[in-house]
Amino acid sequence: MTDAEFFDAVDAFVNLANELNNKLDTSDVSAALMYAAARYNAFNFFATDGSPENEMPTYKGYAEQYQALLQKNMLELRKEFDQANSQPG
């Protein structure tokens, strides 16, 4: 997968989440997206490995990766929100 393909896939998920925001609260969409990611990651684990001895390292790996990605995105979005809120208007 190229970087462009990866970010196209990311954008597709974000666009779907934004569409769902038209009829659901942002918190509900966030919860559904997180549940879907966990469900798909569990499927991916069993489809590609599934060995019991790798379950705990997989939990830890996904949790660490999610924490790092969430922190990175919160830092980036904080800048955008701070700039938007500091605009006169």
CORSUL-V860828 format. One record per residue. N is the residue number from 1. OMEGA is omega in radians with two decimals (999 if undefined). Layout:
N,OMEGA
N,OMEGA
This chain:
1,3.08
2,3.07
3,-3.13
4,3.11
5,3.12
6,-3.09
7,3.00
8,3.11
9,3.10
10,-3.14
11,3.13
12,3.10
13,3.13
14,3.10
15,3.09
16,3.11
17,3.12
18,3.07
19,3.13
20,3.10
21,3.09
22,-3.13
23,3.14
24,3.05
25,3.12
26,-3.14
27,3.11
28,3.10
29,3.12
30,3.14
31,3.14
32,3.14
33,3.12
34,3.11
35,3.13
36,3.12
37,3.12
38,-3.14
39,-3.13
40,3.10
41,3.06
42,3.08
43,-3.14
44,3.12
45,-3.10
46,3.13
47,-3.06
48,-3.11
49,3.06
50,-3.09
51,-3.10
52,-3.12
53,3.13
54,-3.11
55,-3.10
56,3.08
57,3.10
58,3.08
59,-3.08
60,-3.13
61,3.11
62,-3.13
63,3.12
64,-3.14
65,3.12
66,-3.14
67,-3.14
68,-3.14
69,3.11
70,3.14
71,3.14
72,-3.11
73,3.10
74,3.09
75,3.13
76,-3.11
77,3.08
78,3.12
79,-3.14
80,-3.13
81,3.11
82,3.12
83,-3.13
84,-3.11
85,3.13
86,3.12
87,3.06
88,3.11
89,999
